[in-house]
Amino acid sequence: NVFKNLRLLSKKLRPGRQEDAQEFLRFLMEALQNAWLAQERKKIKDTRIQETTFIHKLWGGYLRSQIKCCKCGYETNTYDSIL
């Protein structure tokens, strides 16, 4: 039963507290990613390597942040890994 085992996904999830689906899904994806890495018996700190797991390839992606100068048109982009 998922409801009884919420604390296994995250210590922040508790029965009786209001949480939304996005928070639940985020904790679920993090737990799946951590379980996958633990199964491989690797403590990978490099986030670029963590992005190569099955979980990240299936549900992960990148968030692009862009700043554009209105005067000269120069653009700068940063990409942050999301899961």
N, C-alpha and C positions, 0 to 999 in steps of 0.2 A: 504494500500500500504506500503510495507516494506521500500521502498526507502524514502518515506516521513517521516517515523517514526524511522529512524536510531538512533536518539538521545535518544529515549526511551530505547534502548538496552545499550548504553554507550555514555557518553559525548564525548568520543574520536572519535566516528564515525560521519562523516559529509559528506553530498553529495559533490561530486567533489574532494574528497581526495582519494588517492590510498590506498586501503586496500586489504588484501588478504583473501581468504576463511577461512584460519585457524583463523585469528583474529576475523572475523565475527562469526564463530562457537563458539569460546571461549567466546565472549561477550554474545551470545545467550544462551549458557549453564549456564553462571553465572546469567543471568536474569531469566531463568527458575528456577534455584535453589533458588534464592532470593524470587521469587514469591511463590514458594512452601512453603518456610519457613514462609513467611508473611501470607499465607493462614492458616497455622497452628497456627498463632498468637504467635509464639515463637521466642524469640531472643536467639538463640543458638550460643554460642561462642565456645563451645567445638567442634573441627573439627571432632572428632571421632563420635559424635552424628550426625553431618551434613552428614556424609558418609552413614547414614542409610535411607536417603530420596529416593523416587522413582527415581528422576532425577539422583542421583549419582549411584544408583544401575544399572540403565540402561546404562548410558554413562560414568560413572566414572571408576577409576581404580587406580593403583599404579605405580609409576616410581621407579624402583630399581636401585640404584647406588652401584656399587661394586668396592672395591679396594682389590687387591690381591698382596701379597708380592712374588716377584719372587724367593727370596732366601729360605724362610721357607714355603711358600705356604699358610700362614695365610690369610684368607678372612674376610672382613667386609662388611656388607650389610646395606644400609639404604633404607627405603621405604617412598616415599612421595606421598600423595594423590593428584590425578589429576582429573580434571573435564573438 
